[in-house]
Amino acid sequence: MKSISLPIISVLVLFALLPTDTVSAQSRYEQSIKFWESGPLRWSDFQVRNLPEGSEAITDLSAGISYDFNTEKIGNLRFSLPNFRTQMYRLDSWYDPSKCNNWTLKYNQTIFDILEVMKREMQNAYNNNPYEEGLNVYFDQMISNTIDAFKMESSYGKDSLVIEKYSQVYKDKLDSINVQPVKEPQFTTTNGGYGLGIGLNYESFGRPISDGLNPSLSITMGIDVFYKRYIYNFYAGFGFNQPLKCDGFFHDDKYEYDWVKEKKTRNGYISLNAGYQIINNRTLAIAPFVGIGGSFIYQDSDTPDSNGKTYKSSDINGFRVQAGVTLDWKFKRKLLNSYTIDYFESKIRLLLFASRTNYKKIGETYSLNIGLSYYFDNWMLK
């Protein structure tokens, strides 16, 4: 999807951090803005110019539709929505009092009313769906064509019959067009996306590992890759166990080192998983998965090596297979307006799975795992 570029009739002058006299000029320019809802135009809103005889132009209204962005919230979806305003610029608008009359003021007011009608129609279109492609082009052309046609038909403010006709038409439209409530945007994501997560995992071991080890609590990191409803992820965890529960749990022949009661251990795992989202809606995603990986448990050795150092570690490890389910609660979704429009989901993931690890020299061990993570997912929009 293309990024939104919004129509604006007049060129707005933007000022950076400049010397004091320039800042004052900016302030005067901003103060010269008059919004449509402030009331009808008056001659005092215009600068006076005395033009030479024979000049075709007798007045000029500098006006346009400006906008800023508001953040809207519908359910758990956040999105930016343009808020339009019709305004004129007093410092750039002028008339020649010797050539103008009340019809000339009505001519300028009619242009101002045309802009306000177009603003309301444009606001309603964006409120209905700000991501509908082509809105900016359509309203750019509509505004330009309508005002140009009025100027030409009215001979630039000299034909009172045309001015009266257009004035009445657009007054009626102003009475009938109201701004409609904001609707949830309709959008389509690309087939692929990715996610990043961080959380905690609690692992409770079965025998024979449970004879010596207490359950562990791990800090986990995850990377997800999505394709349609398929989800592929990489998990890595690193955690700590409570002290060993018994003596002689494991003897490391290499270091002649025994894992004995009260020794502390550390553990971790990595895994690659594949799943399928059987449910994926605005607030919930559920995906059964299977995976493979490796687990390890280790202690720092307190037996000096030949150089008198004890930094070497003793460990046990094994091949891991696992299966389970992820339950994602999407507490916030967000559409972001930028040069490339992205769709984001912030969610809490509950991870439930069982694993089997064949630890070398210890044996096959089952474990139950419960994880809780925060995930941030991203998709591009079509």
N, C-alpha and C positions, 0 to 999 in steps of 0.2 A: 504494500500500500504506500502511496505517495504521502509525503508530509503535507500538512495543512499550510497553505499560504492564504491569508485572508485579504479581501478587497479593501482598499482604502482610496478615497477619491483625491484627497489633497496630500501633498508631500509634507510629512511632519519633520520639523527641524529638530535634531537631537544634539544636545550639547554635552561635551565631556568636561573634565575638570579644567576650567579655563580661568583667566584672570577675573577680578571682581567685576569689571565693567561688562564682561561677557555673561557672567552669571546673572547680573542684573537684567541684561537683555533677555535672557532665558526666562527669568521671573516675569518680566513684563509680557512676554509672548504667551506664557501659560495663563496669566491673568486675563488675557484678551479672549480666551476661549469662552464661548457661550454655548450651552447645551440646549437642545431642542425643548426639553421639558422646563426650561427656565422662563418660557413665555414667548410671545410673538416677537418678531424682529422689529426694531425701531431704527429710525435714522441715526440715532445716537450710537448704534452699534457699528456704524460705518465710518470710515475716514472720508474726509471731503477732498475732492480733486476738481480743479478747474481745468477743463479740457478745451483745446482749441476748437474753433468752429469746423464742422465737417467731420468730426470724430464719430465713427460708427458706434463704438461702445460708449455707453453712458453710465454703466454700473457693472460691478462684478462682486459676486458673493463667493468668498473662499470658504468652502464647507466640505465636510467629509464624514466618513464613518470610522471611528477609532474603536479599539478593542483592547481588553486585557483578558487574562485567563483566570477563571475561578476553578477551584477543585470541587467537583461534585461527588457525592457518595450515594450509591444505590446498592443496598445490601452490603456485601463485602467488596464491591467494586469501587475503586477510585479512578476518576478520569478528569482531565482538564477540558473545560468548556469555555469557548470565547464569550465574553460579555460585550456586546456592541453598544455604542452610543453615537448619536448624531450630534455634531458640533460644527460651529462656524468660528472663524478666526477674525476678530475685529480688526487687527492690525493689517490684515491682507485684504479686507473687504472695503470697497469704496463706492462713492457715487458722486456725480456732478450735479449739485443742487439747481443749477441753472437749466438743466436739461431733463430733470427727473420730476415725477409727480407721485401721487399715491398709488397709481397703477404700477409704477416701477418698484415700489416697496412690496406690493402684493406679488409681483413677479418673483422677487427674491424669496418671499415667504413661501411661495409655491414650490420653488426648488428645494427649500428647506423641508417642506412637507413631503415631497417626493422621496427625499433621502430617508426621512423618518419611516415612511411606509416600507421602503426597501429594507431598512434596518430591522423592522419587526418581522418581515417575511424571512429575512436571512436568519434572525435569531431563532425563529420557529423551526427553520430547516435544520439548523445545527442542534437545537434542543431535541429534535426527533432522532438525529443520528449524526454526530460531528465527524464520523469517519466515512460518510458517504462520499465517494470519489466524484470530483467535478463540481462541487458546490461553489468553490471560490471562482472558478472560471465562469460558471453560469451567472453568478451575481455581479461579477465584474462587468460582464457584457450587458446585463440587464440594466444596471444603474447607468452606465455610460450611454447606452442607446436611448433610454427614456429621457434623461436630462438633455441630451443633444437634440432629440426630436422636439422637446418643449421649447428650447431656446430658438431653434430655427423657425418653428411655426409661429412663435410670438414675436418674431423679428427682434429677438434679444430684448424683450420687455416693452415693445412699442405697440403691440396689438392687444388692446384691452379685451376683445371678445375671446381670444384664445386663452388669455390669462384667466379670465373668469371661468371658462369651461374646465381647464385643468385644475384650477383652485377648488372648484366644487367636487370634482371627481375624487381628488385626493383627500379632501376633508371627509367625504363619505367613507373612504377606505380607512382613514384614521379612526373613525367611529366604530368600524366593524372588525378591525384586526386587533386581536389581543395576543400577548405573548403566552404561548402554551407551556405546560409543565415539561420538565426535562424527562426524557425517556432513557432507558438503558441502551447504550450504543450496541449496534450489531457489528460484529467483526469476525474475521476468520484468521486463525493462526496458520503458520506453515506446519508441515508435518513433523519437523524436528525441533528439539529444544534441549536445554541442559540445565542442571541444577547443582548447587553446592550446599553442603550441610555440615553442621557440627552438633555434637550431642554427647550423651552418656549411654553406656551399655552395661547392664548387670548380667553376669554369667554365673550360673550355678552348675557345678560339675557333678557327674555321676561317678560311680566307682570304675576303675581303681583310683583315679585322680582325687576323688573326694575323700579318700582315706587320709590323705596328707594335706590337701589344699582346701582352704575356705573359699567361698565365692569371691569373685573379683568385680571391681567397678572400673570401667575403662572410659577414657575420653576417646570419642570416635570422630572421624572425618569421612565424608562421603562425597562422591561425584556421580551424578546421574546423567545419562544420555537418553533422550526420548525419541522414539519414532512411532508416530501415530499413538497406539495404546501400548506399545512395547516399551519396556523400561530396562535399561542396562546400567548397573552401578558397580562402583568400586568402593569398598569399605576398608578402613584401616582403624584399628583400635590399639591403645596402649594404656595399661592399667596396673593396679597394685592389688596383691592379695594380703590378707591378714597372715600373721606368722603361722608356720607349719604346725599341724596338729599332733604330729607323732615323730618319733625317732626312726632313723633308717628308712625314710621314705624313698630315697634314691641315692645310689652311689655312683659317682662319676669316676670311672677307671682312669681316665686321662689325667685328671688332676688329683686323684686319690682324695676325693672330696665327698663328704657325706652331707646330704640334706637332712638336717635334724630339727627336732622340735624347737619352736621359737625363732627359727630363721625366717626372714622376710623374703618374699619372692615378688617378681614382677612378671607380667604376662602381656601378650598381645596377639593380634591376628590380622590377616589381610584376606580379602575374599573378592571374587568376581561373581556377579549375580545377574540373572536374567529373569524378568517377570512380565506379566501381562495385566493391565488394569481392567478388571472385570466391571468396575464401577469408576466413572470419572465424570463428575458434574461440577457445578459451581462451588460447592463447599467440601466435597468428599471424593477421595480416590482410594480404591482398595486394589492391591495387586499381590497375588500369590507369586512366589519366586523360588528358584533353586540356585545353588551356587557352589563353587569350589574355592579352596584357598589353603592357607597354612596357619597353624597356631604354634606358639612357643611360650615356654615358661623358663625363667632363668633366675639365678642368684649370682651376685658377685662373690668370687672365691676369696676366702680368708686364709687359704693355704699358700705360703710364699712359693714363687717359682724359683728357678736357678739363680736369678738375679736379685732375689729378695723382694720382688714386687708382688702385689696381690690383686692387680687390676683385672686379671683374667676372670671370665665368667663361666659358670657351669650351667648348661641348659639342656632342656628336653624339647623336642619339637615334633611335628607330625603333619600329615596331609589331612585336610579338613573338607568335609562335604556338609551342606546345610540346606534346609528348606524352611520356608515360613511365609509370612504375609506382612505387608506394609499397609498401614492405615494413615492416610494424610488428611488432616483437617486444614482447609484453606481459610485462614482467618482474614487474609487481605489479598485482593487482586488489584492490579493497577495497570492502566493504560497510560503510556508516557508519550506526549507529543514532542517529537524531536525531528531531526533530519531523517532519521530512520525510526519509525514508530515501533516500540517494543511493548510486549505484554509480559507482566511479571506476576508471580504468585509467591506470597509468603505463607509458609505452612508449618505446622507441627506434625512430625511423623512419629507414630508409635510403631515400633518394629518388634515383631514376635517371631522367633524361629528356634528350631532345634538343630544342633550340629553333632557330627560324629568325627572325632579326631583320633587317628592311629598314632599315639605318641610312641616314639622309639624307646625301647627298653622298659616301657611302662605298660603299654597295651592300649586297646581300643577303649575310648571314653566318650560317652554322650554328655551333652550339656544343654541346658535351656537358657535362652537369652531373651532379655527384655531391654529394648532401647528406646530412648526419647531424644529427638533431634529437632533442630530448627533448620528449615530448608528455604532456599531462595532460588526459584526457577525462572527461566527466561525463554520466551519465544519471540520470533519475528512475526509480524503480521503480513498477510498476503496483500 
